[in-house]
Amino acid sequence: MVYALRTVAVILLALLLCPTNSAQADEFDVVVYGGTSAGVTAAVQAARMGKTVALVCPENHLGGLSSSGLGFTDTGKKQVIGGLAREFYHRLWKHYQQPDSWNWEARENYGNRGQGTEALDSVNRTMWIFEPHAAEAAFEQMLAEQPVHVFRDHWLDRESGVEIQGPRIHSIRMLNGKQFEGKMFIDATYEGDLMAAAGVTYHVGRESNDTYGEQHNGTQYGVFHHKHYFEVKIDPYKTPGDPSSGLLARIADSGPTPNGEADRLIQAYCYRLCLTNHPENRVSFSKPDGYDPQQYELLARLLQAMPNVSLMTYSFVPNRKTDTNNNGPFSTDNIGYNYDYPEASYEQRKAILDEHEQYQRGLLYFLTNDPRVPNHVRKKVSSFGLAGDEFTDNDNWPYQIYVREARRMIGEYVMTESDCLSKVQTPQSIGMGSYTMDSHNVQRYITSSGVVQNEGDIGVRLPRPYQVAFKSITPKAEECQNLLVPVCVSSSHIAFGSIRMEPVFMVLGQSAATAAVLSIDSGTTVQEVDFQTLKQRLVADGQVLELPQ
């Protein structure tokens, strides 16, 4: 009995003297930081290959944009989407085969609206158009089937939380004190926070056209590829014709420069809203706190000049819901209010996100209530509301803003428009993309003739699907040898405009994890992974690395 008591005393003393759990590092083979769609596929792939995996993420809800409103998938050519990405869309197809998945409309009604043929691909057993909650459930199911350790609401200490030993990451520490040691790390965030904190070189903004010999990079004044510009002349001043009265809200005090020049500006962000026109599931657009109708004076003038101008998309997903996106010269894109986001602190980012939400909520209230809005517009917008059964713990508002671009790594290979346009032979393919090189507007300015205009909206169609280089997800060897970056890939601004699609991120997440595991098994750096071995494993796991010419 005395011996037992002494043993207990020794154990208690040891526990008191040892550091707390928050100061001890959990060890894993692969540590994935970021709960995006790429983070999920990376974690699942590494676990399937037999490694211990931690998925560490600031998010509480996983899946990034794919489970946060972007349900009308930007697929491009579907035949190049393989591996875990295609498995994800197959799981959604299985979900919508169940009768109880259709609770707000009959399945045949959805098909009759025109979306069904593309969405419900019965031949390939995939579903490309879906509701947010269905996507989140599919991601959670994929993770639950593997021994992945998921740590939610864990925020990287970006100031001093990355321990470097030589050109390798040894461990990362969260703001809550939790530490993770890993043999390999994958940065799957939209912002590239781990990459940046590890000292890897990156770029923010648009390069000049001269940087990589491109045509569609840099400033693009007077270039209009979509109907997202002002087709009529709108006076930008509070008192028309009087510059001394000041500019209307949402217009930058700047003018044009020569085209093709570099800047630090990035394409606009927005929340991809899930709306519905079903009366029993519709949450009406309420007046947000701090609502200021003067923020939409430019829109009022636009509607006066063009009463039928396009204002936003209503792309229907199942159950009478939408993936609503920006459309037109003044829409859900909050042009010019995200420039500081990529490098901002967490507190500053929250303020930027709050401002974006305030802008979009105010926009919806303006369109449904302001007397200057034409009746037919108010009637149409009022027929919709936020979907009451989506994002139920967030006032029916999407969890994730659309970070269309933030940091982009400058790695061993930089993807450019020449790769996307198939003008060069891209080396060592680890996946394919095919969507248009697409940049949303970057700024709203005053032209030399004194009217308001948007700049930066580019849409360049591609001749065929292109390959993504393995070296575009690896840092330079002298900077870091055990990190892969499948989201903030090494690419130019305009090339990233195509690469940034969610299916491509999922493909690259899987390929990054495969390379990480092979690096561990072979005892090499990520840069030294044997590409033929990597290629064989990717193909065996269903990835599409090339298509016949």
C-alpha positions as CSV (number, residue, x, y, z in Angstrom):
1,M,0.0,0.0,0.0
2,V,2.8,2.4,0.9
3,Y,4.6,1.5,-2.3
4,A,1.5,2.3,-4.3
5,L,1.1,5.6,-2.6
6,R,4.7,6.5,-3.2
7,T,4.3,5.5,-6.9
8,V,1.3,7.8,-7.2
9,A,3.2,10.6,-5.5
10,V,6.1,10.2,-7.9
11,I,3.7,10.3,-10.9
12,L,1.9,13.4,-9.6
13,L,5.3,15.1,-9.0
14,A,6.4,14.3,-12.5
15,L,3.2,15.7,-14.0
16,L,3.7,18.9,-12.0
17,L,7.3,19.3,-13.2
18,C,6.7,18.4,-16.8
19,P,5.6,21.1,-19.3
20,T,1.9,21.3,-20.0
21,N,0.4,19.6,-23.1
22,S,0.2,23.0,-24.8
23,A,4.0,23.2,-24.7
24,Q,4.6,19.6,-25.9
25,A,4.7,18.9,-29.6
26,D,2.5,16.2,-31.2
27,E,4.5,14.3,-33.8
28,F,3.2,13.3,-37.2
29,D,4.7,12.2,-40.5
30,V,2.7,14.8,-42.4
31,V,1.3,18.0,-41.0
32,V,-1.2,19.7,-43.3
33,Y,-2.1,23.3,-42.4
34,G,-5.3,24.7,-43.8
35,G,-8.8,23.2,-44.0
36,T,-9.5,24.0,-47.7
37,S,-10.5,21.4,-50.2
38,A,-6.8,20.9,-51.0
39,G,-6.1,20.4,-47.3
40,V,-8.7,17.7,-47.1
41,T,-7.4,15.8,-50.2
42,A,-3.8,16.1,-49.0
43,A,-4.7,14.8,-45.5
44,V,-6.7,11.9,-46.9
45,Q,-4.1,10.9,-49.5
46,A,-1.2,10.9,-46.9
47,A,-3.3,8.8,-44.6
48,R,-4.2,6.3,-47.3
49,M,-0.5,5.9,-48.0
50,G,0.0,4.8,-44.4
51,K,1.4,7.9,-42.8
52,T,0.3,9.6,-39.5
53,V,-1.4,12.8,-40.5
54,A,-2.5,16.0,-38.7
55,L,-4.9,18.4,-40.5
56,V,-4.4,21.6,-38.5
57,C,-6.7,24.4,-39.5
58,P,-8.1,27.8,-38.4
59,E,-11.4,26.8,-39.8
60,N,-14.2,25.0,-37.9
61,H,-15.9,24.0,-41.1
62,L,-13.8,22.2,-43.7
63,G,-13.7,22.3,-47.4
64,G,-13.0,26.0,-48.2
65,L,-15.0,27.6,-50.9
66,S,-16.4,24.2,-52.1
67,S,-18.4,23.9,-49.0
68,S,-19.0,27.6,-48.5
69,G,-21.2,28.6,-51.4
70,L,-19.2,27.8,-54.5
71,G,-21.5,24.9,-55.6
72,F,-21.7,25.7,-59.3
73,T,-18.2,24.3,-59.9
74,D,-15.8,25.9,-62.3
75,T,-14.9,22.7,-63.9
76,G,-13.5,23.5,-67.3
77,K,-12.9,20.2,-69.0
78,K,-14.1,17.5,-66.6
79,Q,-12.0,14.7,-68.1
80,V,-8.9,16.2,-66.6
81,I,-10.3,16.1,-63.0
82,G,-9.2,12.8,-61.5
83,G,-8.2,11.1,-58.2
84,L,-9.7,12.3,-55.0
85,A,-11.2,15.3,-56.6
86,R,-13.4,13.1,-58.9
87,E,-14.1,10.9,-55.9
88,F,-15.5,14.0,-54.1
89,Y,-17.8,14.7,-57.0
90,H,-18.8,11.1,-57.1
91,R,-19.8,11.1,-53.4
92,L,-22.0,14.1,-54.2
93,W,-23.6,12.1,-57.0
94,K,-24.3,9.3,-54.6
95,H,-25.8,11.8,-52.1
96,Y,-28.2,13.2,-54.7
97,Q,-29.3,9.6,-55.7
98,Q,-31.1,9.5,-52.3
99,P,-34.7,10.7,-52.3
100,D,-34.4,12.4,-49.0
101,S,-31.7,14.7,-50.4
102,W,-34.4,16.5,-52.4
103,N,-36.4,18.2,-49.6
104,W,-37.3,21.5,-51.3
105,E,-38.0,20.3,-54.9
106,A,-38.4,17.1,-56.8
107,R,-35.3,15.8,-58.5
108,E,-36.9,15.9,-61.9
109,N,-37.8,19.5,-61.5
110,Y,-34.2,20.4,-61.0
111,G,-33.3,18.6,-64.3
112,N,-36.1,20.4,-66.1
113,R,-34.6,23.8,-65.2
114,G,-31.6,23.1,-67.4
115,Q,-28.9,22.5,-64.8
116,G,-29.7,18.8,-64.3
117,T,-28.0,17.5,-67.4
118,E,-24.6,19.0,-66.5
119,A,-24.9,18.5,-62.8
120,L,-26.2,14.9,-62.6
121,D,-23.7,13.1,-64.8
122,S,-25.1,9.5,-64.7
123,V,-22.6,8.2,-67.2
124,N,-19.6,9.2,-65.1
125,R,-21.5,9.1,-61.8
126,T,-20.4,12.6,-60.8
127,M,-22.3,15.6,-59.5
128,W,-20.7,19.0,-60.2
129,I,-23.4,21.3,-58.9
130,F,-24.4,21.0,-55.2
131,E,-25.4,22.6,-51.9
132,P,-22.9,23.8,-49.4
133,H,-23.9,21.4,-46.6
134,A,-23.7,18.4,-49.0
135,A,-20.2,19.3,-49.9
136,E,-19.1,19.7,-46.3
137,A,-20.6,16.4,-45.4
138,A,-18.7,14.7,-48.3
139,F,-15.4,16.2,-47.1
140,E,-16.1,15.1,-43.5
141,Q,-16.9,11.6,-44.7
142,M,-13.7,11.4,-46.6
143,L,-11.7,12.4,-43.5
144,A,-13.7,10.2,-41.1
145,E,-12.8,7.1,-43.2
146,Q,-9.1,7.7,-42.5
147,P,-7.1,8.0,-39.3
148,V,-6.5,11.7,-39.8
149,H,-6.2,13.8,-36.7
150,V,-8.2,17.0,-37.3
151,F,-7.4,20.1,-35.2
152,R,-10.0,22.8,-35.7
153,D,-9.8,26.5,-34.7
154,H,-6.0,26.2,-34.5
155,W,-4.3,29.4,-35.8
156,L,-0.6,29.5,-36.7
157,D,1.6,31.9,-34.7
158,R,2.8,33.7,-37.8
159,E,5.3,35.8,-35.9
160,S,7.4,33.2,-34.2
161,G,5.5,29.9,-34.5
162,V,7.6,28.2,-37.2
163,E,10.8,26.5,-36.0
164,I,13.3,26.1,-38.8
165,Q,16.3,23.7,-38.5
166,G,18.5,24.2,-41.5
167,P,16.3,24.5,-44.6
168,R,13.6,22.4,-43.1
169,I,10.5,23.1,-40.9
170,H,10.9,21.2,-37.6
171,S,7.6,22.2,-36.0
172,I,4.8,24.8,-36.0
173,R,3.1,26.4,-33.0
174,M,-0.4,27.7,-32.8
175,L,-1.6,30.8,-31.0
176,N,-3.1,28.5,-28.3
177,G,0.3,27.0,-27.6
178,K,-0.3,23.7,-29.4
179,Q,2.8,22.5,-31.3
180,F,3.1,20.0,-34.2
181,E,6.3,18.3,-35.3
182,G,6.4,16.8,-38.7
183,K,8.6,15.2,-41.2
184,M,6.7,16.9,-44.0
185,F,4.5,20.0,-44.1
186,I,1.8,21.1,-46.6
187,D,0.5,24.6,-46.7
188,A,-3.0,24.3,-48.0
189,T,-4.3,27.8,-46.9
190,Y,-5.7,30.3,-49.4
191,E,-3.3,32.9,-47.9
192,G,0.0,31.0,-47.9
193,D,0.5,31.7,-44.2
194,L,2.8,28.8,-43.4
195,M,4.8,29.3,-46.5
196,A,5.4,32.9,-45.6
197,A,6.2,32.3,-42.0
198,A,8.8,29.7,-43.1
199,G,10.6,32.3,-45.1
200,V,9.7,31.1,-48.5
201,T,9.9,33.7,-51.3
202,Y,6.5,34.8,-52.6
203,H,4.7,37.6,-54.6
204,V,1.6,39.6,-54.0
205,G,-0.1,41.5,-56.8
206,R,0.3,41.6,-60.5
207,E,3.7,41.2,-62.2
208,S,4.5,43.3,-65.2
209,N,4.1,41.7,-68.6
210,D,7.8,41.9,-69.0
211,T,8.5,39.8,-65.9
212,Y,7.6,36.5,-67.6
213,G,7.0,37.6,-71.2
214,E,3.2,37.7,-70.9
215,Q,0.4,39.6,-72.5
216,H,-2.4,39.5,-70.0
217,N,-0.6,40.4,-66.7
218,G,-0.1,43.8,-65.1
219,T,-2.5,46.7,-65.4
220,Q,-5.1,46.3,-68.1
221,Y,-6.8,49.7,-68.6
222,G,-9.5,49.7,-71.3
223,V,-9.4,45.9,-71.7
224,F,-12.9,44.5,-71.4
225,H,-13.3,40.7,-71.7
226,H,-16.6,40.4,-69.9
227,K,-19.6,42.6,-69.2
228,H,-18.1,43.7,-65.9
229,Y,-17.4,47.2,-67.0
230,F,-19.4,50.5,-67.2
231,E,-20.9,50.6,-70.6
232,V,-22.4,54.0,-70.0
233,K,-20.7,57.2,-68.7
234,I,-21.2,57.7,-65.0
235,D,-20.1,60.8,-63.3
236,P,-17.9,59.8,-60.3
237,Y,-18.5,62.9,-58.1
238,K,-21.0,63.5,-55.3
239,T,-22.1,66.6,-57.1
240,P,-22.0,65.7,-60.8
241,G,-19.4,67.7,-62.6
242,D,-17.9,69.1,-59.5
243,P,-14.6,67.4,-58.4
244,S,-14.4,69.5,-55.3
245,S,-17.5,67.8,-54.0
246,G,-15.5,64.6,-53.6
247,L,-15.8,61.1,-55.0
248,L,-18.7,58.8,-54.6
249,A,-18.1,55.8,-52.4
250,R,-16.4,52.7,-53.9
251,I,-14.2,54.7,-56.4
252,A,-10.5,55.0,-56.0
253,D,-8.8,58.4,-56.4
254,S,-6.5,57.2,-59.1
255,G,-6.2,57.3,-62.9
256,P,-4.8,55.1,-65.6
257,T,-1.2,54.2,-66.1
258,P,0.5,52.5,-69.1
259,N,-0.8,48.9,-69.5
260,G,1.2,45.9,-68.5
261,E,2.8,47.5,-65.5
262,A,3.3,45.7,-62.1
263,D,1.4,46.7,-59.0
264,R,0.6,45.3,-55.6
265,L,-3.2,45.0,-56.2
266,I,-5.2,41.8,-56.3
267,Q,-8.5,40.8,-57.8
268,A,-11.6,41.4,-55.8
269,Y,-13.1,39.1,-53.2
270,C,-16.7,38.3,-52.5
271,Y,-18.8,35.8,-50.6
272,R,-20.5,33.2,-52.8
273,L,-24.0,33.5,-51.5
274,C,-26.4,30.6,-51.2
275,L,-29.8,32.1,-51.9
276,T,-33.2,30.5,-52.3
277,N,-36.6,31.5,-53.7
278,H,-38.5,28.8,-51.8
279,P,-40.8,30.7,-49.4
280,E,-40.5,28.2,-46.6
281,N,-36.7,28.3,-46.6
282,R,-36.1,31.9,-47.5
283,V,-34.6,34.3,-45.0
284,S,-35.4,37.9,-46.1
285,F,-32.5,40.3,-46.5
286,S,-32.5,42.4,-43.4
287,K,-31.0,45.9,-42.9
288,P,-27.5,45.5,-41.5
289,D,-26.2,47.5,-38.6
290,G,-24.5,50.6,-39.8
291,Y,-26.2,50.5,-43.2
292,D,-25.3,53.5,-45.4
293,P,-27.2,54.0,-48.6
294,Q,-24.5,56.4,-49.9
295,Q,-22.2,53.4,-50.3
296,Y,-24.4,52.4,-53.3
297,E,-25.0,55.8,-54.9
298,L,-22.8,54.7,-57.8
299,L,-25.1,51.8,-58.3
300,A,-28.2,54.0,-58.1
301,R,-26.8,56.2,-60.9
302,L,-26.0,53.0,-62.9
303,L,-29.5,51.7,-62.6
304,Q,-30.9,55.1,-63.6
305,A,-28.8,54.9,-66.8
306,M,-29.2,51.1,-67.4
307,P,-32.3,49.8,-65.6
308,N,-31.7,46.3,-66.9
309,V,-28.0,46.0,-66.1
310,S,-26.9,42.7,-64.8
311,L,-26.4,42.7,-61.0
312,M,-25.5,39.2,-59.9
313,T,-25.8,35.6,-61.0
314,Y,-28.5,33.2,-59.9
315,S,-26.9,29.8,-60.8
316,F,-29.2,27.2,-59.4
317,V,-28.0,24.3,-57.4
318,P,-30.3,21.6,-56.1
319,N,-33.3,22.3,-53.9
320,R,-34.1,25.8,-55.4
321,K,-30.9,27.3,-54.0
322,T,-28.3,29.3,-55.8
323,D,-24.6,29.9,-56.0
324,T,-24.8,33.6,-56.4
325,N,-21.7,35.4,-57.8
326,N,-20.6,38.7,-59.0
327,N,-22.0,39.9,-62.4
328,G,-21.9,43.3,-63.9
329,P,-19.9,46.5,-63.2
330,F,-21.3,47.0,-59.7
331,S,-22.1,43.7,-58.0
332,T,-21.0,41.4,-55.1
333,D,-17.3,41.9,-55.8
334,N,-16.0,44.5,-53.3
335,I,-13.5,46.1,-55.6
336,G,-10.5,47.7,-54.0
337,Y,-11.1,46.7,-50.4
338,N,-8.9,43.6,-50.1
339,Y,-5.5,44.9,-51.0
340,D,-4.1,44.5,-47.5
341,Y,-5.7,41.1,-46.8
342,P,-2.8,38.8,-47.9
343,E,-0.2,40.2,-45.4
344,A,-2.6,41.5,-42.8
345,S,-2.7,40.3,-39.2
346,Y,-5.6,38.1,-38.1
347,E,-7.3,41.1,-36.5
348,Q,-6.8,43.2,-39.6
349,R,-8.2,40.3,-41.8
350,K,-11.2,40.1,-39.6
351,A,-11.9,43.8,-40.1
352,I,-11.6,43.3,-43.9
353,L,-13.9,40.3,-43.8
354,D,-16.4,42.2,-41.7
355,E,-16.3,45.1,-44.2
356,H,-16.9,42.7,-47.1
357,E,-19.9,41.1,-45.3
358,Q,-21.3,44.6,-44.5
359,Y,-20.9,45.6,-48.1
360,Q,-22.7,42.6,-49.5
361,R,-25.5,42.6,-46.9
362,G,-26.0,46.3,-47.5
363,L,-26.1,45.7,-51.3
364,L,-28.9,43.1,-50.9
365,Y,-30.8,45.4,-48.6
366,F,-30.3,48.4,-51.0
367,L,-31.6,46.3,-54.0
368,T,-34.7,45.2,-52.2
369,N,-35.6,48.5,-50.4
370,D,-34.2,51.6,-51.9
371,P,-36.8,53.6,-53.9
372,R,-34.2,54.5,-56.6
373,V,-34.0,50.8,-57.6
374,P,-36.4,50.0,-60.4
375,N,-39.5,48.0,-59.3
376,H,-38.7,45.0,-61.5
377,V,-35.2,44.8,-59.9
378,R,-36.6,45.1,-56.4
379,K,-39.2,42.5,-57.1
380,K,-36.7,39.9,-58.5
381,V,-34.1,40.3,-55.8
382,S,-36.9,40.3,-53.1
383,S,-38.1,36.9,-54.4
384,F,-34.8,35.5,-53.0
385,G,-33.4,35.3,-49.5
386,L,-30.6,33.5,-47.7
387,A,-31.1,29.8,-47.5
388,G,-32.4,29.1,-44.0
389,D,-30.9,25.6,-43.9
390,E,-27.4,26.6,-44.9
391,F,-24.7,27.9,-42.6
392,T,-27.1,27.6,-39.7
393,D,-24.5,28.5,-37.1
394,N,-23.4,31.7,-39.0
395,D,-26.7,33.5,-39.6
396,N,-27.0,31.7,-43.0
397,W,-23.9,33.5,-44.2
398,P,-21.0,31.6,-45.9
399,Y,-18.1,30.7,-43.6
400,Q,-15.4,31.4,-46.2
401,I,-14.9,34.4,-48.4
402,Y,-13.7,33.9,-51.9
403,V,-9.9,34.6,-51.6
404,R,-9.4,34.7,-55.4
405,E,-5.7,35.3,-54.9
406,A,-3.4,36.3,-52.0
407,R,0.3,35.3,-51.8
408,R,1.8,33.2,-54.6
409,M,5.0,31.3,-54.0
410,I,8.1,31.9,-56.2
411,G,9.3,28.4,-56.4
412,E,11.6,26.3,-58.6
413,Y,9.2,26.7,-61.5
414,V,6.8,29.5,-62.2
415,M,3.6,28.7,-64.1
416,T,2.8,31.5,-66.6
417,E,0.3,32.1,-69.3
418,S,2.6,30.3,-71.7
419,D,1.9,27.1,-69.7
420,C,-1.8,27.7,-69.7
421,L,-1.9,28.5,-73.4
422,S,0.2,25.4,-74.2
423,K,2.9,27.6,-75.7
424,V,5.6,25.7,-73.8
425,Q,6.1,22.1,-72.7
426,T,5.4,22.2,-69.0
427,P,7.8,19.8,-67.2
428,Q,6.8,17.0,-64.8
429,S,3.0,17.2,-64.7
430,I,1.3,16.4,-61.4
431,G,-2.2,17.4,-62.6
432,M,-4.1,19.4,-65.2
433,G,-6.2,22.6,-65.4
434,S,-8.5,23.8,-68.1
435,Y,-10.5,26.7,-66.9
436,T,-10.3,30.1,-68.6
437,M,-7.5,32.4,-67.3
438,D,-9.9,34.5,-65.3
439,S,-9.2,37.6,-63.2
440,H,-12.0,39.6,-61.7
441,N,-11.7,43.4,-61.5
442,V,-8.8,44.8,-59.5
443,Q,-9.7,48.5,-59.2
444,R,-12.4,51.1,-59.9
445,Y,-10.9,54.4,-61.1
446,I,-11.5,57.7,-62.9
447,T,-10.7,57.7,-66.6
448,S,-8.9,60.5,-68.4
449,S,-12.3,61.7,-69.6
450,G,-13.5,62.0,-66.1
451,V,-15.9,59.1,-65.8
452,V,-15.9,55.9,-63.6
453,Q,-14.5,52.6,-64.9
454,N,-13.3,49.2,-63.7
455,E,-10.0,47.6,-64.5
456,G,-8.4,44.2,-64.3
457,D,-11.2,41.9,-65.5
458,I,-9.6,39.4,-67.8
459,G,-11.0,36.2,-69.4
460,V,-8.8,34.3,-71.9
461,R,-10.0,31.0,-73.2
462,L,-7.5,28.2,-73.4
463,P,-6.9,26.1,-76.6
464,R,-6.7,22.9,-74.6
465,P,-6.2,21.6,-71.0
466,Y,-2.7,22.3,-69.7
467,Q,-0.3,20.6,-67.2
468,V,0.7,21.9,-63.8
469,A,4.4,21.4,-63.0
470,F,5.6,19.5,-59.9
471,K,8.2,22.2,-59.3
472,S,5.5,24.8,-59.0
473,I,4.4,23.4,-55.7
474,T,7.9,23.1,-54.2
475,P,9.9,26.0,-52.8
476,K,13.5,26.6,-53.8
477,A,15.7,24.0,-52.2
478,E,17.8,26.5,-50.4
479,E,14.6,28.0,-48.7
480,C,12.7,24.9,-47.5
481,Q,13.1,21.2,-48.2
482,N,10.1,19.6,-46.5
483,L,7.2,21.9,-47.5
484,L,4.8,21.7,-50.4
485,V,2.3,24.4,-51.4
486,P,-0.6,23.2,-53.5
487,V,-2.8,26.3,-53.3
488,C,-0.6,29.4,-53.3
489,V,1.4,27.8,-56.2
490,S,4.3,29.3,-57.9
491,S,2.6,31.1,-60.7
492,S,2.0,34.5,-62.3
493,H,-1.1,36.5,-61.5
494,I,-2.8,35.6,-64.8
495,A,-1.8,31.9,-64.8
496,F,-3.2,31.7,-61.2
497,G,-6.4,33.0,-62.7
498,S,-6.9,29.5,-64.2
499,I,-5.1,27.4,-61.6
500,R,-7.2,28.8,-58.7
501,M,-10.2,26.6,-59.4
502,E,-11.3,24.3,-56.6
503,P,-11.0,21.0,-58.6
504,V,-7.4,21.9,-59.4
505,F,-6.7,22.7,-55.8
506,M,-8.0,19.2,-54.8
507,V,-5.9,17.6,-57.5
508,L,-2.8,19.5,-56.4
509,G,-3.5,18.7,-52.7
510,Q,-3.4,15.0,-53.5
511,S,-0.3,15.3,-55.6
512,A,1.5,17.3,-52.9
513,A,0.7,14.6,-50.2
514,T,1.9,11.9,-52.5
515,A,5.2,13.7,-53.0
516,A,5.5,14.3,-49.3
517,V,5.1,10.6,-48.5
518,L,7.5,9.5,-51.2
519,S,10.0,12.0,-49.8
520,I,9.7,10.5,-46.4
521,D,10.0,6.9,-47.7
522,S,13.1,7.7,-49.9
523,G,14.8,10.0,-47.3
524,T,15.1,12.8,-49.8
525,T,14.0,16.4,-49.9
526,V,10.8,17.2,-51.7
527,Q,12.8,18.7,-54.5
528,E,14.7,15.4,-55.0
529,V,11.6,13.1,-55.2
530,D,12.0,10.8,-58.1
531,F,9.5,12.0,-60.6
532,Q,8.9,8.7,-62.4
533,T,8.0,7.1,-59.1
534,L,5.7,10.0,-58.2
535,K,4.1,9.9,-61.7
536,Q,3.4,6.1,-61.4
537,R,1.8,6.5,-58.0
538,L,-0.4,9.5,-59.1
539,V,-1.6,7.6,-62.2
540,A,-2.3,4.5,-60.1
541,D,-4.4,6.7,-57.8
542,G,-6.5,8.1,-60.7
543,Q,-4.8,11.4,-61.3
544,V,-4.9,12.7,-64.9
545,L,-1.5,14.0,-65.9
546,E,-1.8,14.3,-69.6
547,L,-4.3,13.9,-72.4
548,P,-3.7,12.8,-76.0
549,Q,-3.1,15.7,-78.3
